Structures are given as C-alpha cells and as structure tokens.
C-alpha cells in the first residue's frame, strides 16, 4: 500500500534559563541560603553548610552540561512517520513513527507526544510515552486511529526532555505537519439496481422508446423513418401495402449536479454521525448509482474556506473524481454554529456554476442544513434564475437535530428533542419560504438521504 512518509531532522536550541524547572529554582535558592548560613555560623558548621551549597551548585552544573549534550543529540535526531496514503472512514488507520538517534549520546527521559487530528479517535496504542533512546539506535512507535471523512492534518510531534534530577526541561515540536485524505465509506445501493419511477401504484420501468440496443416493439412506418429499421416480416403479412419499423428501448440519461453545502453547521453532531458525513456518503452512493445508469454527474463543494466545482463526467472517471473531491472536505476550525451566510452560497451558484451547465436541462440537487443566516432572499432569487434557465432545482435538507440524537437513548434523547423543537421550528420557517417561492424542498433524517434523492431523480427521469 502506498504510504506517506515524512522525515525531518530536528533543530533544537540549547537549554536556556527559561527551561529551568521549579525544582531547579528551589535548589538554587537552597544553595544560596546554605551559603549565607555558612558565612554566619561558626567554623565547623560553616564548612558543612558551604560544602552542601557547593555540592548543590555542582549538581546543577552537571545536570546543565548533561542537558546540553542531549540537545546536541536532538539536533541530529531523525524522525520518520508512515501512514497509508489512502484510507476509508471508520476503518482502522495505522500510523508508525520511527525516531532514529545516530549519535553516541543517549536520550533519557524523553516524553514523546504523537499528535494526531482531533477529529480522529484513538483505537489502539498510546499517543504519549516516556522512553529512552539509546545511542546509534531507533525506536518505533505505532498507534491505530479511526479516521473521518475529508482532509486532516497531523501536527508535528512534541518531545520533552528532562535531566535525571528534574532540574531542566526542554519542549519542542518535531517534524513537519502532513495531511491525509479519508474517503467516505461505500453506501449500499442494492435496492436501486433497476431504473425506476416512483408512482402511487409502486415502482415501474422508466426506459423510453428510441434508438437503443434493446428491442421494444414495432409500429407503422411514417415518412422520415430510416429504411434500415423496417421490419420486413411484419410488413410482408400485409402484402407490402403497409410497412412497419422496429423500435428499441433506451435509458433516459440526466445531467446531475450534486451541490453540497458543507459549512460548519453541517458538522454538528456525535462522532461519525454529523450531517456532513451522511451527506458525503449519500453523494457518493447517488453518484455511483447515476453514473451506472449512464447519467453525467458533477459535484459542487461549498465549505467555510473554499468552494470547488467538478464538471459533468460519466462512468468510472466521474466516480473517481467525485470520490477524490469528497476526500478533500475540510473540517471547520471551531464547532460553534454561527448561522449560514446565504449570500456566499448564492454567489457560488450565480457566478461560478453557470459556466459548467450545458444548454440542455440539468438537475441540481442541493444539500443544505438551512441554518439561520443572512441573504436568504438573494439565495432564493438565484435558485429561481437557475429554474428559469430550464434547470430542475430541488433541495434536500438534512435535519441536523435528528442526526445529533442518533446516539442518545432514553431520557437523554427525550430531553434533547425538547430542546431541539425551537431549532426545528426556525428551520421549518425557512423551508416554508422556499416552498412558497416554488423551490421543491424535502427534509431527511440520517438514514433516508439516498432513498429520497434517488426516488426524486427517477421521478424526474420518468417525465423527461
């Protein structure tokens, strides 16, 4: 498996006065006190006190020299970190750190902190350890994480060294940060292998008559039909007085843009159960389903710090592009939900998206948590403009309040739902505004995003 390797030689400053510990200051104070007392008291007592004072000062000096020697060794220390280049959320991610000491100086009482992204969970091992690194040797430290969707940064290692008596301490960061991309885990679409249209009576086929590869039937010839499609056996039954042509089935293909509004409100919720994670998984499943049916699928990612548009693509190439983009989802720096700026969302759709839209009809599926924020009217105006250009627009609204309750049970879940009522009422007002403006909008819970989206797409396919 390809691996990310990061190697860095450490550069450390020699211990300075600021690296003295409280124990060192206490020892210096004690040595000074003994020295003063040695001058004041009689000769016999004075000799003992002065000797103790001198011993403590020599001990401090020796420890300081020892720390400087360790600092020299740290300057030569080499750190290498290995992690899989490709990982999938929820599957264990093994990270190995190799610390090499090429010098003849041992590093004793080195406290190493193997920092990892705060969005991950520790599955095995310990990220913090105290060890001794012998001269001319290497130490391997391994731990296992449970990763989450998107791009994440591993901070530098942190190492703290101390002398034997604890007089001196030096802390520094080791190595360079490196990033790793985590792909969403696959979502089963076994229930949608056929091409279906949602109707009250049930599910029905949505293939259309036309020039395809599967025989559909025959009809009477009309001027303009190509001679190569004439069904001569059927025509012969009428003595050549009437002619019939073959008809074939073909799949109705769509141009679909999946628009993911994955700003900070979408990341609220319990570990692995945020709206952002469910939407990313759903987007991959929907893209996989649609591409298998011959549709063209594009992706619009909108985050707090960047937005990106993938043009329409087909087949394996399209699925690969979408999967890679979902692995670049950025997590917010803070979990505080401050609302959404709909103006930002409107600008992306108005200024950037149109250049990627073919002239024929497109289906725009927008996933957004619809938290409170400014610019809602402008956002609605943009959606109307897109509809006026012969595009089909519909919104899928993950109810974040339900996502957060997925891991709660009993009384905790009941209390949370009571507290969430106000937030749900506010969101419903926004949804009602969209519906009154002619924007098709549907709410979903954590487990029905794929089902709702595919059924809606097949309903559209049936009438195109």
C-alpha positions in Angstrom: 0.0 0.0 0.0 1.3 3.5 -0.8 2.4 5.4 2.2 3.0 8.9 3.2 6.5 9.4 4.6 7.6 12.5 6.4 11.2 12.8 7.5 12.7 15.7 9.4 15.9 16.4 11.2 15.4 18.2 14.5 16.9 21.5 15.2 16.8 22.5 18.9 18.2 25.4 20.8 20.4 24.6 23.8 18.7 24.7 27.2 18.3 28.3 28.4 17.4 29.9 31.7 13.7 29.7 30.8 14.0 25.9 30.7 14.8 25.7 34.4 12.1 23.9 36.4 10.7 25.0 39.7 12.8 22.3 41.3 16.0 24.0 39.9 14.9 27.4 41.2 14.3 25.8 44.6 17.7 24.1 44.6 19.4 27.4 43.7 17.6 29.1 46.5 18.5 26.4 48.9 22.2 26.6 47.8 22.2 30.4 48.3 20.6 30.0 51.7 23.2 27.4 52.8 25.9 29.7 51.6 24.7 32.6 53.6 24.2 30.5 56.7 27.7 29.1 56.2 29.1 32.6 56.4 27.1 33.5 59.5 27.6 30.3 61.6 30.7 29.0 63.4 33.6 27.5 61.5 32.6 23.8 61.9 29.0 24.4 60.9 30.1 26.8 58.3 32.3 24.2 56.5 29.4 21.8 56.3 26.9 24.3 55.1 29.3 25.7 52.5 30.0 22.2 51.3 26.4 21.4 50.9 25.9 24.7 49.0 28.8 23.8 46.7 27.5 20.3 46.1 24.1 21.6 45.0 25.7 24.1 42.6 27.9 21.4 41.2 24.9 19.1 40.8 23.0 21.8 38.9 26.1 22.5 36.7 26.5 18.8 35.9 22.8 18.5 35.0 23.0 21.5 32.8 26.0 20.0 30.9 24.1 16.8 30.6 21.1 18.7 29.1 23.4 20.4 26.6 24.8 17.1 25.5 21.2 15.8 25.0 20.4 18.9 23.0 23.3 18.2 20.7 21.9 14.7 20.2 18.5 16.1 19.5 20.0 18.2 16.7 20.9 15.0 14.9 17.7 13.2 15.7 15.8 11.9 12.6 12.0 11.4 12.7 10.1 9.4 10.0 6.3 9.0 10.0 4.4 6.5 7.9 0.7 6.3 7.2 -1.4 4.8 4.4 -1.8 7.3 1.5 -5.4 6.2 1.0 -7.8 5.4 3.9 -11.6 5.0 4.3 -13.5 6.4 7.1 -14.3 4.1 10.0 -11.6 1.6 9.0 -8.5 1.5 11.2 -5.6 3.7 10.2 -2.2 2.6 11.4 0.4 5.3 11.9 4.1 4.4 12.6 6.6 6.8 13.9 10.3 6.0 13.7 12.8 8.0 15.8 16.4 7.5 15.0 19.3 8.6 17.2 22.5 8.5 15.0 24.7 9.9 17.8 26.7 8.3 20.6 24.7 10.3 23.2 21.7 8.5 24.8 18.4 10.4 25.2 17.0 9.6 28.6 13.5 10.5 30.0 12.2 11.7 26.6 8.5 12.3 26.7 7.1 11.9 23.2 3.6 13.0 22.3 2.4 11.7 18.9 -0.2 14.3 18.0 -3.0 13.4 15.6 -6.1 15.2 14.3 -8.6 16.0 17.0 -11.4 14.7 14.7 -10.0 11.1 14.9 -10.4 8.6 17.6 -7.6 6.5 19.1 -8.4 2.8 18.6 -5.1 1.1 19.7 -1.9 2.2 21.3 -0.9 5.3 23.2 0.0 8.7 21.7 2.0 9.6 24.7 5.0 7.8 26.1 8.2 8.3 28.1 11.2 6.4 26.7 15.0 6.1 26.5 16.6 6.3 23.0 19.9 4.6 23.2 22.8 5.8 21.0 23.1 4.5 17.5 19.6 3.1 17.6 16.0 3.7 16.5 12.6 3.5 18.2 9.3 2.5 16.5 6.1 3.8 17.9 2.8 2.6 16.5 -0.8 3.6 17.2 -4.1 3.0 15.4 -6.8 5.6 14.7 -10.4 5.6 13.5 -10.5 8.4 10.8 -13.3 10.6 9.5 -14.2 11.8 6.0 -12.1 14.6 4.5 -8.7 16.1 4.6 -6.9 16.2 8.0 -3.6 17.5 9.2 -1.3 15.6 11.5 0.5 18.2 13.7 4.3 17.9 14.5 5.3 15.5 17.3 6.1 17.1 20.6 9.0 16.0 22.7 10.1 17.0 26.2 13.5 16.1 27.6 14.5 16.3 31.3 17.6 15.6 33.2 17.7 12.8 35.8 17.0 15.2 38.8 14.3 17.2 37.0 16.2 20.5 37.2 15.9 21.3 33.5 13.2 20.7 30.9 13.1 21.5 27.2 10.0 21.1 25.0 10.0 21.4 21.2 7.9 20.3 18.2 9.5 17.7 15.9 8.9 17.2 12.2 6.6 18.9 9.7 2.8 18.6 9.6 1.4 16.3 6.9 -2.0 15.8 5.5 -4.0 12.7 4.9 -7.2 12.3 2.9 -10.0 10.0 4.1 -12.6 8.7 1.6 -16.2 8.1 2.6 -17.3 4.5 3.2 -19.4 3.0 0.5 -23.2 3.0 1.0 -25.2 0.1 -0.4 -27.5 0.9 -3.3 -28.6 -2.7 -3.8 -32.3 -1.6 -3.7 -31.9 0.7 -6.7 -30.2 -1.5 -9.3 -33.0 -1.1 -11.8 -34.3 2.1 -13.4 -37.5 3.0 -11.6 -40.0 5.8 -11.4 -41.9 6.4 -8.1 -45.6 6.2 -8.7 -48.5 5.7 -6.3 -49.1 2.2 -7.5 -45.5 1.2 -7.0 -42.2 1.0 -9.0 -42.2 0.8 -12.8 -39.6 0.8 -15.5 -38.6 4.2 -17.0 -37.0 3.1 -20.3 -38.1 5.1 -23.3 -38.7 4.2 -26.9 -36.0 5.3 -29.3 -32.8 4.2 -30.9 -31.2 1.9 -28.4 -30.0 -1.7 -28.1 -33.0 -3.5 -26.5 -35.9 -4.4 -28.8 -39.2 -2.6 -27.7 -41.7 -3.4 -30.5 -42.9 -2.4 -33.9 -45.1 0.5 -35.2 -46.3 1.6 -38.6 -43.9 3.4 -40.9 -44.2 7.1 -41.1 -42.3 9.4 -43.6 -38.9 10.2 -42.3 -38.2 6.8 -40.7 -34.9 5.2 -41.8 -35.3 2.2 -44.2 -32.8 0.1 -42.2 -35.3 -0.1 -39.3 -38.1 -1.6 -41.4 -39.4 -4.9 -40.0 -39.9 -6.8 -43.3 -41.5 -9.9 -41.8 -44.3 -7.8 -40.2 -44.7 -5.8 -43.4 -44.9 -9.0 -45.5 -48.1 -10.0 -43.7 -49.9 -7.1 -45.3 -48.7 -7.9 -48.8 -46.4 -4.9 -49.0 -49.4 -2.5 -48.6 -48.3 -1.4 -45.1 -44.8 -1.1 -43.7 -43.7 -1.4 -40.1 -40.4 -0.3 -38.4 -38.6 -1.6 -35.3 -38.4 0.4 -32.1 -35.8 0.0 -29.4 -35.6 1.0 -25.7 -33.0 3.4 -24.4 -32.4 4.8 -21.0 -33.2 8.4 -20.3 -30.0 10.0 -19.1 -29.7 13.0 -16.9 -27.2 15.8 -16.3 -27.0 15.9 -12.5 -25.1 18.3 -10.2 -24.8 17.4 -6.6 -24.4 20.6 -4.6 -23.1 20.1 -1.1 -23.3 23.0 1.3 -20.9 21.6 3.9 -20.1 24.6 6.1 -19.8 24.5 9.9 -23.4 23.8 10.8 -23.3 20.6 8.9 -20.6 19.3 11.2 -22.6 19.4 14.5 -23.5 16.0 16.0 -21.9 13.0 17.6 -18.8 11.3 16.3 -19.3 9.8 12.8 -22.9 10.9 12.7 -22.8 14.5 11.5 -24.9 15.7 8.6 -21.8 16.4 6.7 -20.6 12.8 6.9 -24.0 11.4 6.0 -24.3 13.8 3.0 -20.9 12.9 1.8 -21.7 9.2 1.9 -25.0 9.8 0.2 -23.4 11.9 -2.5 -21.0 9.0 -3.3 -23.8 6.5 -3.4 -26.1 8.7 -5.6 -23.2 9.4 -8.0 -22.4 5.7 -8.2 -26.0 4.9 -8.9 -26.5 7.6 -11.5 -23.2 7.0 -13.3 -24.0 3.3 -13.7 -27.2 4.3 -15.4 -25.4 6.4 -17.9 -26.0 9.8 -16.4 -23.5 12.6 -16.3 -22.7 13.8 -12.7 -20.9 16.8 -11.4 -20.2 18.0 -7.9 -20.2 21.4 -6.2 -18.5 21.5 -2.8 -19.0 24.6 -0.7 -17.1 24.8 2.6 -16.2 27.5 5.1 -12.9 28.3 3.5 -13.2 27.1 -0.1 -15.6 26.0 -2.8 -14.9 23.8 -5.8 -16.9 22.6 -8.8 -16.3 19.3 -10.7 -17.7 19.4 -14.2 -20.1 16.8 -15.5 -18.4 13.4 -16.2 -19.5 9.9 -16.9 -18.5 6.4 -15.9 -15.5 5.4 -13.8 -13.7 8.6 -14.4 -16.6 10.6 -13.0 -16.9 8.4 -9.9 -13.1 8.7 -9.3 -13.2 12.5 -9.5 -16.1 12.7 -7.1 -14.6 10.3 -4.6 -11.4 12.3 -4.6 -13.2 15.6 -4.1 -15.2 14.2 -1.1 -11.9 13.2 0.4 -10.9 16.9 0.4 -13.8 18.0 2.6 -12.4 20.5 5.2 -13.5 20.4 8.8 -14.3 23.7 10.5 -11.8 25.1 12.9 -14.5 25.6 15.5 -17.7 23.7 16.4 -19.6 26.9 17.1 -22.6 27.3 14.9 -23.0 31.0 13.9 -25.5 30.5 11.1 -25.1 30.5 7.3 -24.3 33.3 5.0 -26.7 32.6 2.1 -25.0 35.4 0.1 -21.9 33.3 -0.1 -23.8 30.3 -1.3 -25.8 32.5 -3.8 -22.5 33.9 -5.2 -21.1 30.4 -5.9 -24.2 29.3 -7.7 -24.7 32.6 -9.6 -21.1 33.4 -10.7 -19.3 30.0 -10.9 -21.9 27.3 -11.6 -23.5 28.6 -14.9 -20.2 28.1 -16.9 -20.4 24.4 -16.1 -24.1 23.9 -17.1 -24.8 22.6 -20.6 -27.6 24.2 -22.5 -29.9 21.2 -22.2 -31.8 20.7 -19.0 -29.9 19.9 -15.8 -30.9 18.6 -12.4 -29.5 20.5 -9.5 -29.7 18.6 -6.2 -28.8 20.9 -3.3 -27.9 19.5 0.1 -28.0 22.2 2.9 -28.8 22.3 6.6 -30.6 25.6 6.1 -29.5 27.2 9.4 -30.5 30.7 10.1 -28.4 33.4 8.3 -28.4 36.5 6.1 -29.1 36.6 2.4 -31.9 34.0 2.1 -33.9 36.2 -0.3 -30.8 36.5 -2.6 -30.3 32.8 -2.4 -33.9 32.1 -3.5 -33.5 34.6 -6.4 -30.5 32.6 -7.7 -32.5 29.4 -7.5 -35.3 31.0 -9.5 -32.8 32.2 -12.1 -31.5 28.6 -12.4 -35.0 27.3 -12.8 -35.8 30.0 -15.4 -32.9 28.6 -17.5 -34.7 25.3 -17.8 -33.0 23.6 -14.9 -34.7 21.4 -12.3 -33.8 22.5 -8.8 -34.7 20.7 -5.6 -33.3 20.9 -2.1 -32.7 18.1 0.4 -32.5 19.4 3.9 -30.8 17.1 6.5 -32.4 17.7 9.8 -29.2 18.1 11.9 -31.3 18.0 15.1 -32.2 14.3 14.3 -28.6 13.5 13.4 -27.4 14.6 16.8 -29.9 12.4 18.6 -28.8 9.2 16.8 -26.5 8.1 19.7 -28.8 9.3 22.5 -31.2 7.0 24.3 -34.0 7.1 26.8 -34.3 10.3 28.9 -31.3 11.9 27.2 -32.9 11.6 23.8 -36.2 12.9 25.1 -34.6 16.0 26.7 -32.6 16.7 23.5 -35.7 16.5 21.3 -37.5 19.0 23.6 -34.5 21.4 23.3 -34.4 20.9 19.5 -38.0 21.9 19.0 -37.1 25.6 18.7 -34.4 25.0 16.2 -36.7 22.8 14.1 -39.4 25.4 14.1 -36.9 28.1 12.9 -35.7 25.8 10.1 -39.3 25.0 9.1 -39.9 28.7 8.5 -37.0 28.8 6.1 -38.3 25.6 4.3 -41.8 27.2 4.0 -40.3 30.3 2.5 -38.5 28.1 -0.1 -41.7 26.2 -0.9 -43.8 29.3 -1.3 -41.1 30.5 -3.7 -41.5 27.5 -5.9 -38.4 25.6 -4.8 -39.0 21.9 -4.2 -37.7 21.1 -0.8 -37.7 17.9 1.3 -36.4 17.2 4.8 -34.5 14.0 5.5 -33.2 12.1 8.5 -29.8 10.4 8.8 -30.8 7.1 7.1 -33.1 8.1 4.2 -31.0 10.6 2.2 -30.0 8.2 -0.5 -33.6 6.8 -0.8 -35.2 10.2 -1.1 -32.7 11.5 -3.6 -32.8 8.5 -5.9 -36.6 8.4 -5.9 -36.7 12.1 -6.8 -34.3 11.6 -9.6 -36.2 8.7 -11.0 -39.4 10.7 -10.8 -37.7 13.4 -12.9 -36.3 10.8 -15.3 -39.8 9.4 -15.9 -41.2 12.7 -17.2 -38.2 13.8 -19.3 
